[in-house]
Amino acid sequence: MATQCIACGMPMEKSEDFAKQDTSKNYCRYCARPDGSMQNYEEKLKSLTSFIIRTQGLVQQVARESAREMMSKLPAWSGTK
Amino acid sequence: MNKRSLQKEQTREKILLAAHRLFAANGFATVNTHDISVEAEVSHGCIFVHFPTRSDLIIAVIMRFGEKIAARVHVLEEANHSLKTVLRAHVDIIKENESFYTQLLRDNTVLPREAIVQTIAIQSAVSHHIGKAAHKEIKKGKIMAIADDLLFNTWMALLHYYLTNKQLFVVSGSVMEKHGGKLLDHFMKLITIKTREA
């Protein structure tokens, strides 16, 4: 079952880690919308930026740029910059 | 995995371990790919088969370390261990990789941009797990309600001060080995809500 979320890179080990606890999905619960579908690029960029600010207090501009670069390495967003 | 893929994987691992050792001993700025090939006992060209550029190799070494550190803290937090246990695990993993971690702090400004972003990702993951363990104790009224970023940054400031000024705190050996326990106790004391004795 262990795999990595295609949208944020989080390791998914237990069914609770998967979107809607559906282990056939390749993205995690943090990258899902309330209806279970995967967030789009802008939504994910916004949530990842907020996550960096919440956890480390980085200034918005640096957090957003870092989030953008992290996302560019992930399968769901490869090719985006 | 067939024999060829297995060998390729083993060589990649050998290079990563050799690079980790050299970065830990000499820092990220001075170690070159030739040094790493000698340490890994592979040809210089072999390095580039696995890592097209020196930056790619640096990023892979940091990523590997980051996954290890975040996974260790994650497991304890998921198992509902106390904040103190999660922080102790954090100290322990830094202690086990103290030279590497300290070089990472010292050389932060000379690292490739992608590696800096990687360290931001690692620290956010660690902070997230520490924050989750803290929230459970905040809810129980055991520790003060402190925002995730300030809790994490205060903790890191304490550890990083001792790591980057190691020569002031130990003559030789690990600064975390000598002072990690004391720093942990001190930090917990600072954030713990004192209950009035009867």
Boltz contact constraints between the chains, C-beta under 6 A:
constraints:
  - contact:
      token1: [A, 52]
      token2: [B, 124]
      max_distance: 6.0
  - contact:
      token1: [A, 54]
      token2: [B, 148]
      max_distance: 6.0
  - contact:
      token1: [A, 55]
      token2: [B, 124]
      max_distance: 6.0
  - contact:
      token1: [A, 55]
      token2: [B, 127]
      max_distance: 6.0
  - contact:
      token1: [A, 55]
      token2: [B, 128]
      max_distance: 6.0
  - contact:
      token1: [A, 55]
      token2: [B, 148]
      max_distance: 6.0
  - contact:
      token1: [A, 56]
      token2: [B, 123]
      max_distance: 6.0
  - contact:
      token1: [A, 56]
      token2: [B, 124]
      max_distance: 6.0
  - contact:
      token1: [A, 56]
      token2: [B, 127]
      max_distance: 6.0
  - contact:
      token1: [A, 56]
      token2: [B, 149]
      max_distance: 6.0
  - contact:
      token1: [A, 57]
      token2: [B, 149]
      max_distance: 6.0
  - contact:
      token1: [A, 66]
      token2: [B, 117]
      max_distance: 6.0
  - contact:
      token1: [A, 66]
      token2: [B, 120]
      max_distance: 6.0
  - contact:
      token1: [A, 69]
      token2: [B, 117]
      max_distance: 6.0
  - contact:
      token1: [A, 70]
      token2: [B, 121]
      max_distance: 6.0
